[in-house]
Amino acid sequence: MKRILPKPEELGVTVPKHVKEDLYRKGFEHSIGGGQITKREHLRASFRAGFRDGRIFLREERRRRGILEFPVKWRLVSR
């Protein structure tokens, strides 16, 4: 079952004029869907701009809802 993710305009985010709109949208959808930057095409400036805006939106939304992010627990291995 495929999830329907919101578009940037539906969330009140405007696409900047200096980026390629299709790559920006792909980056935004990728970040909203929980993806990470793992491929070469994810390093394009327009994709990263959309990805960054999507992450910022998610962070603001979690704060608004009162959802806290706990620090990552690191495991230290001593030899």
VMD Tcl script that builds the backbone (N, CA, C; Angstrom):
set m [mol new atoms 237]
animate dup $m
set s [atomselect $m all]
$s set {name element resname resid chain x y z} {
  {N N MET 1 A 0.840 -1.177 0.000}
  {CA C MET 1 A 0.000 0.000 0.000}
  {C C MET 1 A 0.887 1.243 0.000}
  {N N LYS 2 A 0.671 2.106 -0.931}
  {CA C LYS 2 A 1.497 3.297 -1.064}
  {C C LYS 2 A 0.907 4.442 -0.246}
  {N N ARG 3 A 1.773 5.132 0.496}
  {CA C ARG 3 A 1.347 6.282 1.288}
  {C C ARG 3 A 1.261 7.509 0.401}
  {N N ILE 4 A 0.271 8.327 0.639}
  {CA C ILE 4 A 0.126 9.578 -0.101}
  {C C ILE 4 A 0.751 10.673 0.757}
  {N N LEU 5 A 1.840 11.236 0.263}
  {CA C LEU 5 A 2.548 12.269 1.004}
  {C C LEU 5 A 2.088 13.650 0.540}
  {N N PRO 6 A 2.026 14.610 1.441}
  {CA C PRO 6 A 1.585 15.961 1.056}
  {C C PRO 6 A 2.636 16.670 0.204}
  {N N LYS 7 A 2.167 17.558 -0.631}
  {CA C LYS 7 A 3.057 18.385 -1.451}
  {C C LYS 7 A 3.476 19.605 -0.641}
  {N N PRO 8 A 4.591 20.243 -0.999}
  {CA C PRO 8 A 5.053 21.412 -0.250}
  {C C PRO 8 A 4.008 22.527 -0.157}
  {N N GLU 9 A 3.258 22.759 -1.237}
  {CA C GLU 9 A 2.255 23.824 -1.233}
  {C C GLU 9 A 1.128 23.533 -0.247}
  {N N GLU 10 A 0.783 22.252 -0.079}
  {CA C GLU 10 A -0.276 21.881 0.863}
  {C C GLU 10 A 0.133 22.158 2.300}
  {N N LEU 11 A 1.441 22.175 2.550}
  {CA C LEU 11 A 1.958 22.397 3.901}
  {C C LEU 11 A 2.376 23.845 4.139}
  {N N GLY 12 A 2.205 24.681 3.130}
  {CA C GLY 12 A 2.556 26.092 3.280}
  {C C GLY 12 A 4.003 26.404 2.955}
  {N N VAL 13 A 4.705 25.482 2.312}
  {CA C VAL 13 A 6.105 25.685 1.940}
  {C C VAL 13 A 6.146 26.095 0.472}
  {N N THR 14 A 6.816 27.197 0.173}
  {CA C THR 14 A 6.934 27.642 -1.214}
  {C C THR 14 A 8.246 27.150 -1.807}
  {N N VAL 15 A 8.197 26.792 -3.082}
  {CA C VAL 15 A 9.393 26.324 -3.786}
  {C C VAL 15 A 10.214 27.546 -4.183}
  {N N PRO 16 A 11.494 27.613 -3.771}
  {CA C PRO 16 A 12.327 28.757 -4.143}
  {C C PRO 16 A 12.512 28.855 -5.664}
  {N N LYS 17 A 12.705 30.056 -6.152}
  {CA C LYS 17 A 12.842 30.294 -7.597}
  {C C LYS 17 A 14.187 29.823 -8.152}
  {N N HIS 18 A 15.221 29.739 -7.302}
  {CA C HIS 18 A 16.562 29.429 -7.795}
  {C C HIS 18 A 16.853 27.926 -7.876}
  {N N VAL 19 A 15.879 27.065 -7.598}
  {CA C VAL 19 A 16.103 25.616 -7.648}
  {C C VAL 19 A 15.230 24.993 -8.728}
  {N N LYS 20 A 15.604 23.786 -9.150}
  {CA C LYS 20 A 14.789 23.042 -10.108}
  {C C LYS 20 A 13.616 22.436 -9.357}
  {N N GLU 21 A 12.422 22.773 -9.804}
  {CA C GLU 21 A 11.217 22.431 -9.056}
  {C C GLU 21 A 11.015 20.926 -8.905}
  {N N ASP 22 A 11.286 20.141 -9.958}
  {CA C ASP 22 A 11.058 18.698 -9.865}
  {C C ASP 22 A 12.007 18.036 -8.866}
  {N N LEU 23 A 13.271 18.454 -8.850}
  {CA C LEU 23 A 14.221 17.893 -7.884}
  {C C LEU 23 A 13.900 18.342 -6.464}
  {N N TYR 24 A 13.450 19.574 -6.318}
  {CA C TYR 24 A 13.064 20.082 -5.003}
  {C C TYR 24 A 11.915 19.250 -4.437}
  {N N ARG 25 A 10.918 18.989 -5.269}
  {CA C ARG 25 A 9.761 18.196 -4.831}
  {C C ARG 25 A 10.169 16.777 -4.455}
  {N N LYS 26 A 11.072 16.182 -5.254}
  {CA C LYS 26 A 11.541 14.829 -4.941}
  {C C LYS 26 A 12.273 14.805 -3.603}
  {N N GLY 27 A 13.105 15.802 -3.357}
  {CA C GLY 27 A 13.821 15.884 -2.088}
  {C C GLY 27 A 12.882 16.084 -0.915}
  {N N PHE 28 A 11.872 16.915 -1.104}
  {CA C PHE 28 A 10.894 17.172 -0.043}
  {C C PHE 28 A 10.126 15.896 0.284}
  {N N GLU 29 A 9.641 15.205 -0.751}
  {CA C GLU 29 A 8.913 13.951 -0.540}
  {C C GLU 29 A 9.798 12.901 0.122}
  {N N HIS 30 A 11.051 12.841 -0.289}
  {CA C HIS 30 A 11.988 11.868 0.261}
  {C C HIS 30 A 12.183 12.088 1.762}
  {N N SER 31 A 12.323 13.336 2.172}
  {CA C SER 31 A 12.537 13.616 3.598}
  {C C SER 31 A 11.267 13.418 4.416}
  {N N ILE 32 A 10.108 13.802 3.875}
  {CA C ILE 32 A 8.843 13.602 4.581}
  {C C ILE 32 A 8.585 12.103 4.769}
  {N N GLY 33 A 8.996 11.312 3.791}
  {CA C GLY 33 A 8.813 9.863 3.858}
  {C C GLY 33 A 9.814 9.159 4.758}
  {N N GLY 34 A 10.756 9.899 5.321}
  {CA C GLY 34 A 11.718 9.309 6.244}
  {C C GLY 34 A 12.993 8.815 5.599}
  {N N GLY 35 A 13.260 9.227 4.371}
  {CA C GLY 35 A 14.451 8.787 3.669}
  {C C GLY 35 A 15.710 9.508 4.120}
  {N N GLN 36 A 16.847 8.968 3.688}
  {CA C GLN 36 A 18.135 9.581 3.972}
  {C C GLN 36 A 18.866 9.822 2.667}
  {N N ILE 37 A 19.850 10.694 2.699}
  {CA C ILE 37 A 20.639 10.969 1.503}
  {C C ILE 37 A 21.679 9.870 1.364}
  {N N THR 38 A 21.454 8.977 0.395}
  {CA C THR 38 A 22.342 7.826 0.222}
  {C C THR 38 A 22.845 7.661 -1.204}
  {N N LYS 39 A 22.230 8.353 -2.158}
  {CA C LYS 39 A 22.602 8.165 -3.557}
  {C C LYS 39 A 23.254 9.424 -4.104}
  {N N ARG 40 A 23.938 9.248 -5.212}
  {CA C ARG 40 A 24.643 10.361 -5.834}
  {C C ARG 40 A 23.694 11.471 -6.273}
  {N N GLU 41 A 22.529 11.096 -6.824}
  {CA C GLU 41 A 21.585 12.118 -7.286}
  {C C GLU 41 A 20.960 12.897 -6.130}
  {N N HIS 42 A 21.099 12.384 -4.911}
  {CA C HIS 42 A 20.596 13.106 -3.740}
  {C C HIS 42 A 21.504 14.284 -3.362}
  {N N LEU 43 A 22.658 14.379 -3.964}
  {CA C LEU 43 A 23.599 15.440 -3.633}
  {C C LEU 43 A 23.402 16.700 -4.473}
  {N N ARG 44 A 22.466 16.676 -5.388}
  {CA C ARG 44 A 22.176 17.865 -6.185}
  {C C ARG 44 A 21.621 18.958 -5.280}
  {N N ALA 45 A 21.966 20.197 -5.562}
  {CA C ALA 45 A 21.586 21.319 -4.695}
  {C C ALA 45 A 20.067 21.463 -4.569}
  {N N SER 46 A 19.335 21.272 -5.659}
  {CA C SER 46 A 17.880 21.419 -5.608}
  {C C SER 46 A 17.250 20.322 -4.753}
  {N N PHE 47 A 17.748 19.099 -4.883}
  {CA C PHE 47 A 17.238 17.989 -4.082}
  {C C PHE 47 A 17.519 18.240 -2.607}
  {N N ARG 48 A 18.747 18.668 -2.303}
  {CA C ARG 48 A 19.115 18.931 -0.908}
  {C C ARG 48 A 18.293 20.052 -0.299}
  {N N ALA 49 A 17.973 21.076 -1.111}
  {CA C ALA 49 A 17.154 22.181 -0.601}
  {C C ALA 49 A 15.766 21.674 -0.204}
  {N N GLY 50 A 15.162 20.846 -1.045}
  {CA C GLY 50 A 13.861 20.273 -0.720}
  {C C GLY 50 A 13.938 19.335 0.464}
  {N N PHE 51 A 15.007 18.553 0.526}
  {CA C PHE 51 A 15.205 17.617 1.629}
  {C C PHE 51 A 15.340 18.382 2.947}
  {N N ARG 52 A 16.136 19.437 2.932}
  {CA C ARG 52 A 16.352 20.248 4.140}
  {C C ARG 52 A 15.046 20.901 4.599}
  {N N ASP 53 A 14.284 21.458 3.656}
  {CA C ASP 53 A 13.013 22.083 4.021}
  {C C ASP 53 A 12.025 21.063 4.572}
  {N N GLY 54 A 12.038 19.861 4.028}
  {CA C GLY 54 A 11.173 18.808 4.544}
  {C C GLY 54 A 11.539 18.417 5.964}
  {N N ARG 55 A 12.829 18.316 6.242}
  {CA C ARG 55 A 13.283 17.979 7.600}
  {C C ARG 55 A 12.941 19.095 8.589}
  {N N ILE 56 A 13.114 20.335 8.155}
  {CA C ILE 56 A 12.770 21.467 9.023}
  {C C ILE 56 A 11.272 21.459 9.312}
  {N N PHE 57 A 10.467 21.183 8.284}
  {CA C PHE 57 A 9.030 21.126 8.497}
  {C C PHE 57 A 8.673 20.026 9.502}
  {N N LEU 58 A 9.264 18.836 9.354}
  {CA C LEU 58 A 8.974 17.739 10.279}
  {C C LEU 58 A 9.365 18.094 11.707}
  {N N ARG 59 A 10.509 18.745 11.878}
  {CA C ARG 59 A 10.965 19.137 13.211}
  {C C ARG 59 A 9.992 20.127 13.849}
  {N N GLU 60 A 9.547 21.115 13.065}
  {CA C GLU 60 A 8.584 22.101 13.570}
  {C C GLU 60 A 7.252 21.436 13.919}
  {N N GLU 61 A 6.827 20.495 13.101}
  {CA C GLU 61 A 5.564 19.808 13.346}
  {C C GLU 61 A 5.631 18.972 14.630}
  {N N ARG 62 A 6.747 18.292 14.842}
  {CA C ARG 62 A 6.902 17.507 16.080}
  {C C ARG 62 A 6.918 18.424 17.295}
  {N N ARG 63 A 7.572 19.554 17.211}
  {CA C ARG 63 A 7.588 20.510 18.328}
  {C C ARG 63 A 6.194 21.045 18.614}
  {N N ARG 64 A 5.457 21.345 17.555}
  {CA C ARG 64 A 4.104 21.869 17.719}
  {C C ARG 64 A 3.200 20.855 18.408}
  {N N ARG 65 A 3.389 19.583 18.089}
  {CA C ARG 65 A 2.583 18.524 18.702}
  {C C ARG 65 A 3.095 18.102 20.076}
  {N N GLY 66 A 4.272 18.566 20.450}
  {CA C GLY 66 A 4.831 18.229 21.759}
  {C C GLY 66 A 5.572 16.912 21.785}
  {N N ILE 67 A 5.983 16.421 20.626}
  {CA C ILE 67 A 6.730 15.169 20.561}
  {C C ILE 67 A 8.205 15.485 20.747}
  {N N LEU 68 A 8.817 14.873 21.734}
  {CA C LEU 68 A 10.224 15.140 22.033}
  {C C LEU 68 A 11.118 14.134 21.336}
  {N N GLU 69 A 12.270 14.589 20.952}
  {CA C GLU 69 A 13.283 13.690 20.404}
  {C C GLU 69 A 14.317 13.433 21.486}
  {N N PHE 70 A 14.515 12.188 21.793}
  {CA C PHE 70 A 15.488 11.836 22.803}
  {C C PHE 70 A 16.863 11.700 22.162}
  {N N PRO 71 A 17.914 11.981 22.928}
  {CA C PRO 71 A 19.258 11.869 22.357}
  {C C PRO 71 A 19.573 10.417 21.977}
  {N N VAL 72 A 20.420 10.289 20.991}
  {CA C VAL 72 A 20.818 8.964 20.528}
  {C C VAL 72 A 21.689 8.312 21.589}
  {N N LYS 73 A 21.404 7.056 21.851}
  {CA C LYS 73 A 22.239 6.318 22.808}
  {C C LYS 73 A 23.399 5.687 22.042}
  {N N TRP 74 A 24.586 6.092 22.401}
  {CA C TRP 74 A 25.773 5.558 21.744}
  {C C TRP 74 A 26.344 4.442 22.584}
  {N N ARG 75 A 26.798 3.421 21.922}
  {CA C ARG 75 A 27.453 2.326 22.620}
  {C C ARG 75 A 28.957 2.477 22.417}
  {N N LEU 76 A 29.674 2.482 23.497}
  {CA C LEU 76 A 31.114 2.580 23.426}
  {C C LEU 76 A 31.705 1.192 23.637}
  {N N VAL 77 A 32.580 0.828 22.751}
  {CA C VAL 77 A 33.233 -0.473 22.847}
  {C C VAL 77 A 34.683 -0.221 23.230}
  {N N SER 78 A 35.062 -0.732 24.361}
  {CA C SER 78 A 36.459 -0.568 24.781}
  {C C SER 78 A 37.202 -1.871 24.555}
  {N N ARG 79 A 38.418 -1.745 24.129}
  {CA C ARG 79 A 39.228 -2.954 23.844}
  {C C ARG 79 A 40.395 -3.024 24.756}
}
mol reanalyze $m
mol bondsrecalc $m
mol representation Tube
mol addrep $m
